[in-house]
Protein backbone atom coordinates (compact mmCIF):
# COMPACT_ATOMS: atom_id res chain seq x y z
CA UNK A 1 0.00 0.00 0.00
CA UNK A 2 1.30 3.45 -0.94
CA UNK A 3 2.26 5.74 1.90
CA UNK A 4 -0.05 8.75 2.11
CA UNK A 5 1.67 12.10 2.70
CA UNK A 6 -0.80 13.81 5.05
CA UNK A 7 0.36 17.38 4.44
CA UNK A 8 0.36 16.91 0.66
CA UNK A 9 -3.11 15.34 0.76
CA UNK A 10 -4.50 18.19 2.87
CA UNK A 11 -3.08 20.71 0.39
CA UNK A 12 -4.72 18.88 -2.54
CA UNK A 13 -8.05 18.68 -0.69
CA UNK A 14 -7.94 22.41 0.08
CA UNK A 15 -7.24 23.13 -3.60
CA UNK A 16 -10.24 20.98 -4.55
CA UNK A 17 -12.48 22.83 -2.10
CA UNK A 18 -11.22 26.19 -3.40
CA UNK A 19 -12.19 25.13 -6.93
CA UNK A 20 -15.81 24.40 -5.97
CA UNK A 21 -16.23 27.16 -3.39
CA UNK A 22 -17.38 29.79 -5.97
CA UNK A 23 -20.33 27.56 -6.97
CA UNK A 24 -21.37 27.15 -3.34
CA UNK A 25 -20.87 30.86 -2.61
CA UNK A 26 -23.15 31.74 -5.53
CA UNK A 27 -25.99 30.00 -3.66
CA UNK A 28 -25.08 31.61 -0.33
CA UNK A 29 -23.21 28.62 1.02
CA UNK A 30 -19.71 27.40 1.63
CA UNK A 31 -17.72 24.35 2.67
CA UNK A 32 -15.24 23.88 5.46
CA UNK A 33 -12.54 21.23 5.78
CA UNK A 34 -12.94 19.64 9.22
CA UNK A 35 -10.24 16.97 9.06
CA UNK A 36 -8.32 14.51 6.89
CA UNK A 37 -7.68 11.12 8.50
CA UNK A 38 -5.75 8.64 6.37
CA UNK A 39 -7.88 8.22 3.22
CA UNK A 40 -11.03 9.95 4.55
CA UNK A 41 -11.96 13.64 4.32
CA UNK A 42 -14.42 15.23 6.75
CA UNK A 43 -16.16 18.39 5.50
CA UNK A 44 -18.97 20.60 6.70
CA UNK A 45 -21.45 22.40 4.45
CA UNK A 46 -22.28 25.83 5.86
CA UNK A 47 -24.54 28.76 5.05
CA UNK A 48 -27.40 28.02 2.67
CA UNK A 49 -25.79 24.67 1.75
CA UNK A 50 -26.31 23.34 5.29
CA UNK A 51 -29.62 21.46 5.25
CA UNK A 52 -30.36 22.28 1.61
CA UNK A 53 -32.41 19.55 -0.15
CA UNK A 54 -29.71 19.44 -2.86
CA UNK A 55 -26.84 19.01 -0.36
CA UNK A 56 -26.64 15.22 -0.91
CA UNK A 57 -26.19 15.75 -4.66
CA UNK A 58 -23.73 18.57 -4.02
CA UNK A 59 -21.68 16.28 -1.79
CA UNK A 60 -21.74 13.27 -4.12
CA UNK A 61 -21.47 14.92 -7.53
CA UNK A 62 -19.59 18.10 -6.73
CA UNK A 63 -17.50 17.75 -3.62
CA UNK A 64 -16.66 14.04 -3.72
CA UNK A 65 -15.79 13.93 -7.42
CA UNK A 66 -13.70 17.10 -7.23
CA UNK A 67 -11.74 15.96 -4.17
CA UNK A 68 -11.06 12.55 -5.72
CA UNK A 69 -9.83 14.22 -8.93
CA UNK A 70 -7.39 16.39 -6.98
CA UNK A 71 -6.44 13.73 -4.41
CA UNK A 72 -6.98 10.21 -5.81
CA UNK A 73 -5.68 8.70 -2.55
CA UNK A 74 -8.92 9.79 -0.87
CA UNK A 75 -11.44 6.96 -0.63
CA UNK A 76 -14.30 8.54 1.33
CA UNK A 77 -15.76 11.99 1.94
CA UNK A 78 -17.90 12.38 5.06
CA UNK A 79 -20.21 15.33 5.68
CA UNK A 80 -20.35 16.30 9.35
CA UNK A 81 -22.72 18.70 11.11
Beta strands, then each sheet from edge to edge (+ up, - down):
strand 1: 29-37
strand 2: 40-47
strand 3: 76-79
sheet 1: 1+ 2- 3-
end
